[in-house]
Amino acid sequence: MSVRQKKLELIEAMNRARAMEPSSFVPNKLLDTLIERMNLKNDAELCRVLEVQPPIISKIRHRKLAVGATILLRMHEKSEMSIRELKELSTASVH
């Protein structure tokens, strides 16, 4: 299998995974609320506080990565927001 074929398969797999995500997944509201409540300036500061690499937050913000249990727990620990509130923020509908 060529590199190009592998790349196409990976893109197809990512698109299938994205299609299976709930359409109500709204990461920007979650991330923006965390930044505001923790008195941070931007995503870079949020990365430092949560102790995650910047691409993780970027992928979450651009809906390429769902908020997993590990990062959700870290958000809870660092922000002192309830897990329920964090989950509600990530699934809030956009109007």
C-alpha positions as CSV (number, residue, x, y, z in Angstrom):
1,M,0.0,0.0,0.0
2,S,1.4,3.4,-1.0
3,V,1.8,6.3,1.3
4,R,-0.9,8.1,-0.7
5,Q,-3.4,5.2,-0.2
6,K,-2.6,5.1,3.5
7,K,-3.2,8.9,3.8
8,L,-6.5,8.6,1.9
9,E,-7.6,5.7,4.2
10,L,-6.7,7.8,7.3
11,I,-8.7,10.8,6.0
12,E,-11.7,8.5,5.3
13,A,-11.5,7.0,8.8
14,M,-11.3,10.5,10.3
15,N,-14.4,11.6,8.3
16,R,-16.3,8.5,9.4
17,A,-15.4,9.2,13.1
18,R,-16.4,12.8,12.7
19,A,-19.8,11.7,11.2
20,M,-20.4,9.6,14.2
21,E,-19.9,12.4,16.6
22,P,-23.0,14.0,18.0
23,S,-23.9,17.0,15.9
24,S,-24.5,19.0,19.0
25,F,-20.8,18.9,20.0
26,V,-19.9,22.5,20.6
27,P,-16.3,22.7,21.8
28,N,-15.8,26.5,21.4
29,K,-18.3,27.3,24.1
30,L,-16.6,24.9,26.5
31,L,-13.1,26.2,25.8
32,D,-14.1,29.8,25.8
33,T,-15.9,29.4,29.2
34,L,-12.9,27.7,30.7
35,I,-10.6,30.5,29.5
36,E,-13.0,33.1,30.9
37,R,-13.7,31.5,34.3
38,M,-10.0,30.7,34.9
39,N,-9.0,34.3,33.9
40,L,-6.8,33.1,31.0
41,K,-5.9,35.0,27.9
42,N,-6.0,32.3,25.2
43,D,-5.8,28.7,24.2
44,A,-2.0,28.6,24.8
45,E,-2.5,29.5,28.5
46,L,-5.3,26.9,28.7
47,C,-2.9,24.3,27.4
48,R,-0.3,25.2,30.0
49,V,-2.9,25.1,32.9
50,L,-4.4,21.8,31.7
51,E,-0.9,20.4,30.9
52,V,-1.7,19.3,27.4
53,Q,0.0,20.0,24.1
54,P,-1.4,22.9,22.0
55,P,-2.5,20.6,19.2
56,I,-4.9,18.8,21.5
57,I,-6.8,22.0,22.3
58,S,-6.6,23.0,18.6
59,K,-8.1,19.7,17.5
60,I,-10.9,20.0,20.1
61,R,-11.7,23.5,19.0
62,H,-11.8,22.5,15.3
63,R,-14.0,19.5,16.1
64,K,-11.3,17.0,15.0
65,L,-11.1,15.5,18.5
66,A,-13.8,15.0,21.0
67,V,-13.4,15.9,24.6
68,G,-12.3,12.6,26.2
69,A,-12.6,11.4,29.8
70,T,-9.0,12.3,30.6
71,I,-9.1,15.9,29.5
72,L,-12.6,16.3,30.9
73,L,-11.3,15.2,34.3
74,R,-8.4,17.6,34.0
75,M,-10.7,20.4,33.1
76,H,-12.8,19.6,36.2
77,E,-9.7,19.5,38.5
78,K,-8.1,22.7,37.2
79,S,-11.3,24.8,36.9
80,E,-13.3,23.4,39.8
81,M,-16.3,23.3,37.5
82,S,-18.5,20.2,37.8
83,I,-18.2,17.4,35.3
84,R,-21.9,17.9,34.5
85,E,-21.5,21.6,33.8
86,L,-18.5,20.9,31.5
87,K,-20.4,18.3,29.6
88,E,-23.4,20.6,29.3
89,L,-21.1,23.3,27.9
90,S,-19.7,20.9,25.3
91,T,-23.1,19.9,24.1
92,A,-25.0,23.2,24.3
93,S,-26.9,24.0,21.2
94,V,-25.9,27.0,19.1
95,H,-28.6,29.6,18.5
